[in-house]
Amino acid sequence: MPSSAPKRPDTMPQTYHIIPGPRLGLVTPEILANIARVALKYNIPLLKITSGQRLSFVGLDPADLKAISAELGDSPLKPAGSPSLQACPGLRHCRHGQQDALKLGERVQEELLTMTLPAKTKIGISGCGRNCCESFVRDVGIFGRKKGWTLVFGGNAGGRPRIGDIIAVDLDDSQVVDLAQKCLAFYQKEARPKERTARFMERTTLQDFKEAVRGAIMDPEPVPQEQQNRR
């Protein structure tokens, strides 16, 4: 029987793509108007919303890369290990929200996204246990409950998925940002080049990791079954 699998074209255009913000996935009419203007001006063949709440401009002429980035207000070149961040509306705009995910996201943006890490690092902040930003399958996952934030580390949703490890629960804003920074600093120091957090945690015992980032602590309380079912 003839194969029905799609075939890649014999020749692929030598083009670039860039993935500008927006910060925390938030847009305004002005931002959207500028995106449309730039896409039309430079004849961008494909715009794609990514899983990280960013916008991918695909098929750029390499000669236009810097100009397009400048008009979008974005740097054309970022270090390979620059973290990316997504956050849900949280209690400001969602009836299920238990913590202010956007407020925490702004703080994380300022304090953690300047780090250069061994590999691609995704951060997801969810305002409740429904985990709309898939915090259990992010390199750094944070989700809210009534008593505070839960911090998860080492998740991945790729070809080798891994549910992240709960590092601590019931943290306030300052505590969760500080602990997330310590987790990333330890990963930055100990991980191999291009090693994602999921693979790093597979060869690192959870207790050793916890002791390194916050001293000997007790295991976190288990996530209720009904909450796991909602993930």
C-alpha positions in Angstrom: 0.0 0.0 0.0 1.3 3.5 -0.8 2.4 5.5 2.2 0.0 8.2 3.3 2.6 9.9 5.5 3.2 13.6 4.6 6.5 14.4 3.0 8.8 17.3 3.7 9.5 19.5 0.7 12.7 18.7 -1.2 13.9 22.2 -0.5 13.2 24.3 2.6 13.4 28.1 2.6 16.3 29.4 4.6 14.3 31.6 7.0 14.3 32.6 10.6 11.6 32.9 13.3 11.5 35.0 16.4 9.3 34.7 19.5 8.6 38.0 21.1 6.8 38.5 24.5 4.3 39.6 25.4 5.0 39.7 29.2 2.9 37.0 31.0 0.8 36.6 27.8 -0.9 39.9 28.3 -1.8 42.0 25.3 -3.4 45.3 24.6 -5.2 46.6 21.5 -2.0 48.6 20.8 0.2 45.6 21.0 -2.1 43.6 18.7 -2.2 46.5 16.2 1.5 46.7 16.1 1.9 43.0 15.6 -0.5 43.2 12.6 1.3 46.2 11.2 4.7 44.5 11.4 3.4 41.2 9.9 1.8 43.0 7.0 4.8 45.3 6.4 7.3 42.4 6.2 5.0 39.9 4.6 5.3 37.4 7.4 3.8 34.1 6.1 2.9 32.5 9.5 2.0 33.7 13.0 1.7 31.1 15.7 0.7 31.3 19.3 3.1 29.1 21.3 2.4 26.9 24.4 4.3 29.4 26.5 1.9 32.3 25.7 4.2 33.9 23.2 3.8 34.7 19.5 6.1 33.1 16.9 6.8 35.0 13.7 7.8 32.3 11.2 9.5 32.6 7.8 11.4 35.8 8.3 13.9 37.0 5.7 17.2 36.9 7.7 18.0 40.4 6.5 14.8 41.7 8.3 15.5 40.0 11.6 16.9 43.0 13.5 14.4 45.5 12.1 11.4 43.4 12.9 12.7 42.7 16.4 13.2 46.5 16.9 9.7 47.3 15.7 8.2 44.7 18.0 10.3 46.0 20.9 12.1 42.7 21.4 15.7 41.6 21.4 16.5 39.5 18.3 19.0 37.3 20.1 18.7 35.8 23.6 20.9 33.3 25.3 19.8 29.7 24.7 19.1 29.2 28.4 16.9 32.2 29.0 13.8 31.2 30.9 10.3 31.8 29.6 7.3 32.5 31.7 3.5 32.0 31.5 0.9 32.9 34.1 -2.9 32.5 34.3 -5.3 35.3 35.2 -5.3 34.2 38.8 -7.8 35.6 41.4 -7.9 39.0 39.7 -9.9 37.7 36.8 -10.9 34.1 37.4 -13.5 32.8 39.9 -11.4 29.7 40.6 -8.3 31.7 41.4 -6.9 31.4 45.0 -3.7 33.4 44.6 -2.7 36.4 42.4 -0.7 34.7 39.6 -0.2 37.9 37.6 1.3 39.8 40.5 3.6 36.9 41.3 4.4 36.6 37.6 5.6 40.2 37.5 8.0 39.6 40.4 9.3 36.4 38.8 9.8 38.2 35.5 12.0 40.8 37.2 13.9 38.5 39.6 14.4 35.2 37.7 14.2 35.8 34.0 17.6 37.4 33.9 19.3 34.1 34.7 21.1 32.2 32.0 20.6 28.5 32.6 22.1 25.2 31.1 19.0 24.6 28.9 15.6 25.8 27.9 13.6 26.5 31.1 9.9 27.0 31.2 8.1 28.6 34.2 4.4 28.2 34.7 2.4 30.0 37.4 -1.2 28.9 38.1 -3.5 30.7 40.5 -5.2 27.5 41.7 -4.9 23.8 41.8 -6.6 23.4 38.4 -3.1 24.3 37.0 -4.2 26.0 33.8 -0.5 26.8 33.2 0.4 23.1 33.6 2.7 23.7 36.6 3.4 20.0 37.1 5.0 19.7 33.7 7.0 22.9 33.7 10.7 23.1 34.7 9.5 25.4 37.5 5.9 25.2 38.4 4.0 27.3 40.9 0.4 26.9 41.8 -1.8 28.5 44.4 -4.0 27.1 47.2 -5.8 28.9 49.9 -2.8 28.7 52.3 -0.2 29.9 49.8 1.9 28.7 46.9 3.2 25.2 46.1 6.5 25.0 44.3 7.2 22.2 41.8 10.5 21.5 40.1 11.7 19.3 37.2 8.5 18.8 35.2 8.5 18.3 31.4 5.7 17.8 28.8 7.9 16.8 25.9 8.8 13.5 24.3 9.9 12.1 27.7 7.3 13.6 30.0 7.9 13.9 33.7 5.7 15.1 36.6 7.7 17.6 38.6 8.6 17.1 42.3 6.8 19.1 44.9 9.6 21.0 46.8 7.5 23.0 49.3 3.9 24.1 50.0 2.1 27.0 51.7 4.7 29.6 50.7 4.0 33.3 50.5 5.1 35.4 47.5 8.6 36.2 48.8 9.2 32.6 50.0 8.3 31.0 46.7 10.4 33.4 44.6 13.4 33.0 46.9 13.1 29.2 46.8 12.6 29.1 43.0 15.7 31.2 42.7 17.7 28.7 44.9 16.4 25.8 42.8 17.5 27.4 39.6 20.8 28.4 41.0 21.5 24.8 42.1 20.4 23.5 38.7 22.6 26.2 37.0 25.6 25.0 39.0 25.2 21.2 38.9 23.5 20.4 35.6 25.2 19.4 32.4 25.2 21.7 29.4 21.8 21.5 27.6 20.4 19.2 30.3 16.7 20.0 31.1 15.5 20.1 34.7 13.6 16.8 34.2 16.7 14.9 33.2 18.7 16.6 35.9 16.1 15.6 38.6 16.1 12.0 37.4 19.8 11.7 38.4 19.4 13.7 41.6 17.7 12.3 44.7 14.8 14.5 45.8 16.1 14.6 49.4 19.6 15.8 48.3 18.0 18.4 46.2 15.8 19.7 49.0 18.7 19.8 51.4 20.8 21.8 48.9 18.1 24.4 48.2 16.5 24.8 51.7 18.1 22.4 54.2 16.6 19.2 55.5 12.8 19.4 55.2 10.0 17.0 55.6 8.2 15.6 52.6 5.4 17.9 51.4 1.8 16.9 52.1 0.4 14.8 49.3 -1.7 16.4 46.6 -5.3 15.3 47.1 -6.5 12.7 44.6 -9.3 14.9 43.4 -6.8 17.7 42.6 -4.6 15.3 40.7 -7.6 14.2 38.6 -8.2 17.8 37.6 -4.6 18.3 36.3 
